[in-house]
């Protein structure tokens, strides 16, 4: 593979065992993908799945996309990172993000109060621990002292990528991270992301070339695009139930849609406050999808035949994306159909690389 390409392994379809997820990683490896990323939401613990994938693959990088930092201490994350890096012989990409209020407060029972300053301190602690240094860190938000790994890490430096939706976090990426993991970003917003990362990098004496600009792109190869486009519309509406995504869509220029979706979700909550305990299934839009425009769908999702998908994925490189990450999508009646569709999408996206 001459051009860099990553894949996010879809974790949420019922019946996808850790063995099948690992097999998708191995398929990506055989197709020449540089990296396979494992999400964490409401299925398996990502670090556990990453460990299996690391041990059952040989060359592909294994990344988290992402580990939410609110539910894990920096030390816990660092210990998991050095273990996976050891199992993979130094192939880990540690993707971190702040998560979402609904999940952190309802699932984990935590107070959710994210800040760029706390995110910065978290990354600094993780990096010091994974480098094998003795810890004596006391920040404004976090503390880690009197601690040192009792083993020698495979690498003194594990690359840390940050999930970012807002501009302040993108600037933080430029200042200190090895890469960014963007998601659901329309082409116009990608350009804003890249420029903001560049500004952050320059303020820290770095160059944009020091940062891996990765974009996870929801993608589906299909001979019947209309049902896939409607499902994408519902999925975009579903993501708008979360304040971070609603903010990003507004900043990306979809102000009318974002405002309408916010108002619609507020009415849903008024009607049934328990409905949003974390939707039973992704894509449950509760009737809000009518507020998602065709332009919004077409700019965020890549849906179509093999040629269209390959061309669209490749086009993101001209916007400054250094590693497009294919994120196969779709809802299927059985595991066999899901696996076949994911593999078709992964194969098609790799043809122009």
Buried (B, 14 or more C-beta within 10 A) or exposed (E): EEBBBBBBBBBBBEEBEBEBBBBBBBBBBEBBBBBBBBBBBEBBEBBEBBBBBBEBBEEBBBBBBBBBBBBBBBBBBBBBBBBBBBBBEEBBBBBBBBBBBBBBBBBBEBEBEBEBBBBBBBBBBBBBBBBBBEBEBEBEEBEBEEBEBEEEBBBEEBBBBBBBBBBBBBBBBBBBBBBBBBBBBBBEBBEBBBBBBBBBBEEBEBEBEBBBBBBBBBBBBBEEBEEBBBBBBBBBBBBBBBBBBBBBBBBBBBEEBBBBBBEBBEEBBEEEEEBBEBBEEBBBBBEBBEBBBEEBBBBBBBBBEBEBBBEBBBBBBEBBBBBBBBBBBBBBEEBEEBBEBBBBBBBBBBBBB
